[in-house]
Amino acid sequence: MSKRFTTNHNITALACFPLLIWSMASAVERLLWACIILDSGVCSISLPAITDLKFIEECVKEHNLARSSVSPPATDMLYMTWDEALAITAKAWAKRCIFDHNIYLKNAPRVHPSFPSVGENIWTGSPPSQFNTTKAIKRWVDEVRDYSYQENSCNKVCGHYTQVVWASTYKVGCAVQLCPDGIKHFTSEKGVLFVCNYATAGNIIGRRPYASQGGACSKCSDTCENKLCRKYQVSLVQCEKLLLIFKQTTSSNFSPAHFKDVKILIRNQHGY
Ligand SMILES: *[C@@H]1O[C@H](CO)[C@@H](O)[C@H](O)[C@H]1NC(C)=O
């Protein structure tokens, strides 16, 4: 079983505007500019941590949006959920500031405690202000333009797209890294690396990312939501929480709203 990996090159010469006039300004003007810049955050950049809930939601949402939008529709596309271990692996690799794939991917136990294989997509850009989680993922998804589902062939680069919409891949974990001293194999300027790791790995040569014969969700084992297969798996711990909620709630005031809370709890922690 072999995997094919591709990388994504993206260079944009976008300078931080106030810096351009910096050299032409007097000392007082410079001071003023410094205040304005610091105050507006024009030149400062804060990148999300792997525990940032908004970042996690953006990553998961954008992947599932792409997965539910495939054409032709998929019979067996699993809903994707966040995996902390994959995010930790992505962060550990991104920290090295190298625009290349994690050299330990071939050795699955080194990159994830339980999955037999892990895939990876990498986006890089400079300057750092250019980074946007949603846009970076969209860049991968845009490769669909060069991909033919009928032929299972690719014109340019499609590997990022096919990994994003690989039906059996149901876990994702991403990380962003600021690289102040440049990114090896990409730029000597300050840049950003965005790495997503996936389990189990997609991009198995000779296979399509998903099956389509039979129509959307026709091969889901549990429920279907937005053309994606979802599964509600209850662990022992969750059963205890569930029981607790039921105990705290008498039958007279138990409402569907409570049930929704429980469902969300289960979804976020397990399965897809
Ligand atoms: C990132 O891009 C998306 C889509 O273009 C946009 O809606 C969002 O506001 C952007 N986020 C930031 C922080 O600029």
PDBQT file of the ligand as one rigid body, heavy atoms in Angstrom, charges set to zero:
ROOT
HETATM    1  C1  LIG A 301     -10.592  34.109   6.268  1.00  0.00    +0.000 C 
HETATM    2  O1  LIG A 301     -11.206  33.956   5.024  1.00  0.00    +0.000 OA
HETATM    3  C2  LIG A 301     -12.592  33.723   5.101  1.00  0.00    +0.000 C 
HETATM    4  C3  LIG A 301     -13.105  33.321   3.729  1.00  0.00    +0.000 C 
HETATM    5  O2  LIG A 301     -12.592  34.120   2.723  1.00  0.00    +0.000 OA
HETATM    6  C4  LIG A 301     -13.268  34.943   5.691  1.00  0.00    +0.000 C 
HETATM    7  O3  LIG A 301     -14.652  34.752   5.770  1.00  0.00    +0.000 OA
HETATM    8  C5  LIG A 301     -12.686  35.201   7.068  1.00  0.00    +0.000 C 
HETATM    9  O4  LIG A 301     -13.227  36.376   7.613  1.00  0.00    +0.000 OA
HETATM   10  C6  LIG A 301     -11.175  35.294   7.017  1.00  0.00    +0.000 C 
HETATM   11  N1  LIG A 301     -10.663  35.332   8.387  1.00  0.00    +0.000 N 
HETATM   12  C7  LIG A 301      -9.863  36.284   8.817  1.00  0.00    +0.000 C 
HETATM   13  C8  LIG A 301      -9.423  36.163  10.232  1.00  0.00    +0.000 C 
HETATM   14  O5  LIG A 301      -9.489  37.200   8.114  1.00  0.00    +0.000 OA
ENDROOT
TORSDOF 0
